[in-house]
Amino acid sequence: MIRFRQIGSTEKADGSPVTEADRAAEAVLVAGISAAFPQDEVRSEEGSGQDGSQRCWYIDPIDGTSAFLEGLAYWGPTVGLVEGGTSRYGALWLPRTGDYFHCEDGVAFLNDVPLPPLVDVAPARRQVLYTPSRIHAHIRLDWPGKCRSLGSIAAHLCMVAAGSASAALIPSGWHAWDTAGGLALIQSVGAHAETLSGQPLDIERHAGQPFIAGLPSAIQWLRQPGRLSFLPLERSR
C-alpha cells in the first residue's frame, strides 16, 4: 500500500507489467514460505523460489498488477499449495478492500468467517459471470445475466466462492500462481472447475488452458453449443 499510486512499471517479455511492489512482496512471501516449509517446492511469478518435494507452493505477489497500477481495488498477493494436480490450501489478500480469503482443511473463509456451501441456481438475468477484461477481442459469449471483470483471476475465483457470481471464465495463458489459491476456495464450497472439453481441471496438467469455475449449472450452460466460442486469431488481435 505504501507504493500504491506511487510507482511506475516495466514490461516483462510477455508484455505484462511488473513493479517494485511485485518484487518486494515476492521477497517476503518466498522467504516466509520457504522457511516454514523447507521440504516443499516454491514457485513465484517473478522467478524466485526453491526446489523441493512433490508439493508445490505457487505465489503471485500481486495478482492484478494492471489494476494496482490503474488505482483500482481488486489486486493483491495470492498463494496456493498444489499436490497431485489439486489445490489444497490457498489465500488471497485484497489490501484496498480489507478482505482476506483463505482455505484450510477443506473449509473456506472470508475474513475468518466460514463460507457456506454454494447453492446451485440456474443462470438468469441477475446472475453474474466474471470474464477476462479482453473478452470483447477474444470470445463470443451468450450469458443471460451480467458480465464483470475485476482485473484479477484470483479475485474472480474467490468472489465466486463467496457467492458473488455463478462462475468465472478463465482464459488461456494463466499460470498456477494465478489460480491455485482461488481454486482451493472454489472446491471447498462445493463448486468445481472444468476445461472447455468437460474434464475436471488438473491445475498442472491443464496449465494455460481455458476453463470455467463455479456452479455446475453455470458450467453446463456455458458448455452448450453456441454459447461460448473463441474468435479466430486474426480477429482477436
Secondary structure, 3 states (H helix, E strand, C coil): CCCCCCCCCEECCCCCEECHHHHHHHHHHHHHHHHHCCCCEEEECCCCEECCCCCEEEEEEEECHHHHHCCCCCCEEEEEEEECCEEEEEEEEECCCCEEEEEECCEEEECCEECCCCCCCCCCCCCEEECCCCHHHHEEECCCCEEECCCCHHHHHHHHHCCCCCEEEECCCCCHHHHHHHHHHHHHCCCEEEECCCCECCCCCCCCCCEEEECHHHHHHHCCCCCEEECCHHHHC
